[in-house]
Structures are given as structure tokens and as C-alpha cells.
Amino acid sequence: MVKKTVNILICISLLIFMTERCTNGVPYNPDDETNDNAEYTAYSTQVSELSGICFTAGNTSLMAVSDKGKIYEIALDGKNIRQLPYSANGDFEGITMNNATGEIFVADETSMSINRLTANETSLTEIVKINIQNAISNKGIEGVTYHNGVFYIVNQTEPTRLFTYVQSTQALTYVDITFAQYLSDICYDTSDNTLWIADSNSKKVFHCKLDGTLINSQSVSFIAKAEAIAVDRSKGYMWLGCDSSGKLYKVKIAI
């Protein structure tokens, strides 16, 4: 009788625990994690080598790319919504959208180019190719973001370089960044027309002006290799993707 009572109590305790770990109807996932002071929550994804993210229209979900040349749409808690039909080769390191038209653009490190995904989502058209003298293999363009006809593109290292490409005039300019070790991804902030850059090597996020002038920085030392970033200041959070684990981190903005 005592053993039966103990078993019942254990079952009730587990049920309460699982219920408390549900948020907005999302079941508890043992692979997800939240730190004690709620600085961040980490979600598992199905994206291997998660290397770039951007918001869809309304910031309701994320587009994501993999080093394996795959393109996904995922929920803000990391759950897979769909994998796009594109299936050719590619070393995709960044992704961005023109939310007015729905166009999707990806940064390919191998070809050092920014490419538009066709409307049927099966092939790419090159928009601009980035040429860097004495560039280092596998240390090329790592991120791209778009706003009002302008692409902002980052080269990972040697040089850590921020490019600006105006689509209408095809004007390409750049500035070298000295405050970061690796430029791993970039996000345009429409709330104040600034940029956010993830640095996977120093494990920091940098907030800067459009000309690359540093405004502030925030440590994300709990992420092994932060190579994807999307920022929503209206919600007070940024989303960061970890290339090595494939996890998506929802991080409270502290700067």
C-alpha cells in the first residue's frame, strides 16, 4: 500500500513539473534550457550547422540557413516549420529578406556572393560578388542583412570588413572593423537604423552604426559558436544561432 502511494505521488509530481514547463502551449523539451536568471533560453532545432537567421515579415518566425546549403523556416522556439525545396550545393553563412516583396537572399561563402532565391525556391540568381585581395579560404563572407535596397555584408576575418552594397546603383563600399575578432552574422535594426553583429570568436554581440562605429557590446559567453543573429528590440530580445550545436538562443538584450 505504501509503495503504491509513493508511486502515485511521484506521478503527480512529474505531471506538475511537466505542466509548469509548458509555455504558451509548447510542451517541455528536455533539450531546451533556461538559465537561472532568465538571461536566455536555448531551443533545439533541426538545422545542422545553423549559420544564419533573419526574421520573416512581422517578426513572427525565422528563416535559417545551414553550412550544408539548406534553407529552413523555423519558429521562434526553434521548431521546424518547413524546409525550402532548394537542394543544390552551397556553403550558406547568412540569410536576409526583403519583407516588402518576400524575396529571400543568401550569402554563400564558397562563391563569395549574395544570391536571390527564385520565386519557386529552387534556384539562385547572383546579386553581387565580393572580391577581397589575398582572402583566406573558409574565412569569407559570413552574414548579410537588407534594408531599403541596401545590403550590409560582413567578411569573417582577415579582414574583418563591413561592406555596403546599394542595389539600384551597384555601388559597393566597405569599412574595416577593429573592435571584433570574427564578424559572424549581421542584423539591421529598423528601430533606430543601426546594425547588430555577432562575433563567434570573442563570444560577443556588437551594436554599431551603419558606418561601423561601435555603440556598445554584450557578452554571450554561454553560446559556444554564435554565428546567426536576429534582433527585435520591441520585444527586448535577440535570437542567436549556434553553429556547433544547432541550438537557437533567445537572449535578453542588456545594452
C-alpha positions as CSV (number, residue, x, y, z in Angstrom):
1,M,0.0,0.0,0.0
2,V,2.8,2.4,0.9
3,K,4.7,1.6,-2.3
4,K,1.5,2.3,-4.4
5,T,1.0,5.6,-2.6
6,V,4.6,6.6,-3.3
7,N,4.3,5.8,-7.0
8,I,1.1,7.9,-7.2
9,L,2.9,10.8,-5.5
10,I,5.8,10.5,-8.0
11,C,3.4,10.5,-11.0
12,I,1.6,13.6,-9.6
13,S,4.9,15.4,-9.1
14,L,6.1,14.6,-12.6
15,L,2.8,15.8,-14.0
16,I,3.1,19.1,-12.2
17,F,6.7,19.6,-13.3
18,M,5.8,18.9,-17.0
19,T,2.8,21.3,-16.8
20,E,4.9,24.1,-15.3
21,R,7.5,23.7,-18.1
22,C,4.9,24.3,-20.8
23,T,4.8,27.9,-22.2
24,N,2.1,29.2,-24.4
25,G,1.0,25.6,-25.1
26,V,4.6,24.4,-26.1
27,P,5.4,21.1,-24.4
28,Y,8.6,20.8,-22.3
29,N,11.6,19.6,-24.4
30,P,14.4,18.1,-22.3
31,D,16.9,19.5,-24.8
32,D,15.7,23.1,-24.2
33,E,17.3,25.1,-21.4
34,T,16.8,28.3,-19.4
35,N,19.4,29.7,-17.1
36,D,18.6,30.7,-13.5
37,N,18.4,34.5,-14.0
38,A,16.3,34.1,-17.3
39,E,19.1,35.8,-19.3
40,Y,18.5,33.4,-22.1
41,T,16.5,30.3,-23.2
42,A,18.0,27.8,-25.6
43,Y,15.9,25.8,-28.0
44,S,16.8,22.7,-30.1
45,T,16.4,23.0,-33.9
46,Q,16.6,20.5,-36.8
47,V,19.1,22.8,-38.6
48,S,22.6,21.2,-38.7
49,E,25.4,23.8,-38.5
50,L,23.0,26.8,-38.0
51,S,24.9,29.7,-39.6
52,G,22.4,32.5,-40.4
53,I,18.9,33.7,-39.4
54,C,16.6,36.6,-40.2
55,F,13.0,37.5,-39.3
56,T,10.1,36.9,-41.7
57,A,7.5,39.7,-42.1
58,G,6.1,40.8,-38.7
59,N,9.0,39.0,-36.8
60,T,6.7,36.0,-36.4
61,S,9.2,33.3,-37.5
62,L,12.8,33.0,-38.7
63,M,14.4,32.0,-42.0
64,A,17.5,30.0,-41.3
65,V,20.4,28.6,-43.3
66,S,22.9,25.8,-42.8
67,D,26.5,25.4,-43.9
68,K,25.1,22.3,-45.8
69,G,23.3,24.5,-48.3
70,K,19.8,24.0,-46.8
71,I,17.2,26.7,-46.2
72,Y,14.5,26.5,-43.5
73,E,11.7,28.4,-41.9
74,I,11.7,27.8,-38.1
75,A,9.5,29.1,-35.2
76,L,10.9,31.5,-32.6
77,D,11.2,28.5,-30.3
78,G,13.3,26.5,-32.8
79,K,10.6,24.2,-34.1
80,N,10.8,23.4,-37.8
81,I,8.0,24.9,-39.9
82,R,9.3,23.9,-43.3
83,Q,12.4,23.1,-45.3
84,L,12.5,25.0,-48.6
85,P,12.8,23.0,-51.8
86,Y,16.3,24.4,-52.8
87,S,18.6,21.4,-52.9
88,A,21.7,22.4,-54.8
89,N,25.2,22.8,-53.3
90,G,26.1,25.8,-51.2
91,D,28.0,27.0,-48.1
92,F,25.3,29.3,-46.8
93,E,26.5,31.6,-44.0
94,G,23.8,34.3,-43.9
95,I,20.3,34.9,-44.9
96,T,18.1,38.1,-45.2
97,M,14.7,39.1,-46.6
98,N,13.0,42.0,-48.4
99,N,9.9,41.7,-46.3
100,A,8.0,44.1,-48.7
101,T,8.4,41.7,-51.6
102,G,9.1,38.4,-49.8
103,E,12.4,38.0,-51.6
104,I,15.0,35.8,-49.9
105,F,18.7,36.4,-50.2
106,V,21.6,34.1,-49.0
107,A,25.3,34.7,-48.5
108,D,27.5,31.9,-50.0
109,E,31.0,31.8,-48.5
110,T,32.4,29.5,-51.2
111,S,31.4,31.7,-54.1
112,M,31.8,34.9,-52.0
113,S,28.4,36.1,-53.3
114,I,25.0,37.3,-52.3
115,N,22.2,35.5,-54.2
116,R,18.5,35.8,-54.6
117,L,16.3,32.7,-54.2
118,T,13.9,32.3,-57.1
119,A,10.2,32.6,-56.5
120,N,9.8,28.8,-56.8
121,E,12.5,28.5,-54.1
122,T,14.5,26.0,-56.2
123,S,17.5,28.0,-57.6
124,L,19.6,31.1,-57.0
125,T,20.5,34.3,-59.0
126,E,23.7,36.1,-58.2
127,I,23.2,39.7,-56.9
128,V,26.8,40.7,-56.2
129,K,30.1,39.0,-55.9
130,I,32.6,40.2,-53.2
131,N,36.3,40.2,-54.2
132,I,38.9,40.5,-51.5
133,Q,42.6,40.5,-52.3
134,N,44.5,37.7,-50.6
135,A,41.3,36.5,-49.0
136,I,41.6,33.4,-46.7
137,S,39.7,30.3,-47.7
138,N,36.8,29.5,-45.4
139,K,37.1,32.9,-43.7
140,G,35.0,34.8,-46.2
141,I,31.5,36.4,-46.1
142,E,29.6,35.3,-43.1
143,G,26.5,37.4,-42.9
144,V,24.1,39.6,-44.8
145,T,21.2,41.9,-43.9
146,Y,18.9,44.1,-46.1
147,H,17.0,47.3,-45.7
148,N,15.5,49.7,-48.3
149,G,17.6,48.5,-51.2
150,V,20.8,48.3,-49.4
151,F,22.7,45.1,-48.4
152,Y,25.1,45.1,-45.4
153,I,27.6,42.2,-45.7
154,V,30.3,41.1,-43.3
155,N,33.5,39.2,-44.1
156,Q,34.5,37.0,-41.2
157,T,38.2,37.8,-40.7
158,E,41.5,38.9,-42.3
159,P,40.0,41.3,-43.0
160,T,37.0,41.9,-40.6
161,R,35.2,44.0,-43.1
162,L,31.7,45.5,-43.4
163,F,30.5,46.0,-47.0
164,T,27.6,48.2,-48.1
165,Y,26.0,47.4,-51.5
166,V,23.4,49.7,-52.9
167,Q,21.3,47.5,-55.3
168,S,20.0,50.4,-57.5
169,T,23.4,51.8,-58.4
170,Q,25.5,48.7,-57.8
171,A,27.8,50.8,-55.6
172,L,30.0,48.7,-53.3
173,T,31.9,50.3,-50.4
174,Y,33.5,49.0,-47.3
175,V,35.0,49.8,-43.9
176,D,37.3,47.6,-41.8
177,I,36.1,46.8,-38.3
178,T,38.7,46.8,-35.5
179,F,36.5,46.0,-32.4
180,A,35.7,42.4,-33.4
181,Q,37.7,39.2,-33.9
182,Y,35.2,37.5,-36.2
183,L,32.2,39.0,-38.0
184,S,29.9,36.0,-37.8
185,D,26.5,37.5,-38.8
186,I,24.7,40.8,-39.0
187,C,21.2,42.2,-38.5
188,Y,19.6,45.5,-39.5
189,D,17.7,47.2,-36.6
190,T,14.8,49.2,-38.0
191,S,14.0,50.8,-34.6
192,D,17.0,53.1,-34.8
193,N,18.7,52.3,-38.2
194,T,21.7,50.6,-36.7
195,L,23.4,47.2,-37.1
196,W,24.0,44.3,-34.7
197,I,27.0,41.9,-35.4
198,A,27.6,38.6,-33.8
199,D,31.2,37.6,-33.0
200,S,31.6,33.8,-32.5
201,N,35.2,34.1,-31.5
202,S,35.0,36.7,-28.8
203,K,31.5,35.5,-27.9
204,K,30.1,38.9,-28.0
205,V,27.3,40.8,-29.8
206,F,28.2,44.3,-31.1
207,H,25.8,47.2,-31.6
208,C,27.1,49.7,-34.1
209,K,26.1,52.5,-36.5
210,L,25.7,51.9,-40.2
211,D,29.2,53.2,-40.8
212,G,30.7,50.6,-38.4
213,T,31.2,52.9,-35.5
214,L,30.8,50.9,-32.2
215,I,27.9,51.8,-29.9
216,N,28.0,49.0,-27.3
217,S,28.6,45.3,-26.8
218,Q,27.1,42.4,-24.9
219,S,28.7,39.2,-23.8
220,V,27.1,35.9,-25.0
221,S,29.7,33.6,-23.4
222,F,27.2,30.9,-22.9
223,I,27.0,30.2,-26.6
224,A,29.8,28.1,-28.0
225,K,29.7,29.4,-31.5
226,A,27.2,32.2,-32.2
227,E,27.0,32.5,-36.0
228,A,23.5,33.8,-36.5
229,I,21.6,36.8,-35.2
230,A,18.2,38.5,-35.4
231,V,17.2,41.3,-33.1
232,D,13.8,42.5,-32.0
233,R,14.2,45.5,-29.7
234,S,10.4,46.0,-29.3
235,K,10.3,42.6,-27.5
236,G,13.7,43.2,-25.8
237,Y,15.3,40.1,-27.2
238,M,17.8,38.9,-29.8
239,W,17.8,35.4,-31.3
240,L,21.2,33.8,-31.8
241,G,22.0,30.5,-33.6
242,C,24.9,28.2,-32.6
243,D,26.7,26.7,-35.5
244,S,28.2,23.8,-33.5
245,S,25.1,22.6,-31.6
246,G,22.3,23.8,-33.9
247,K,20.6,25.4,-31.0
248,L,18.6,28.7,-31.1
249,Y,19.1,31.1,-28.2
250,K,16.5,33.7,-27.2
251,V,18.7,36.3,-25.3
252,K,17.5,39.2,-23.3
253,I,19.0,42.5,-24.6
254,A,21.1,44.1,-21.9
255,I,22.5,47.1,-23.8
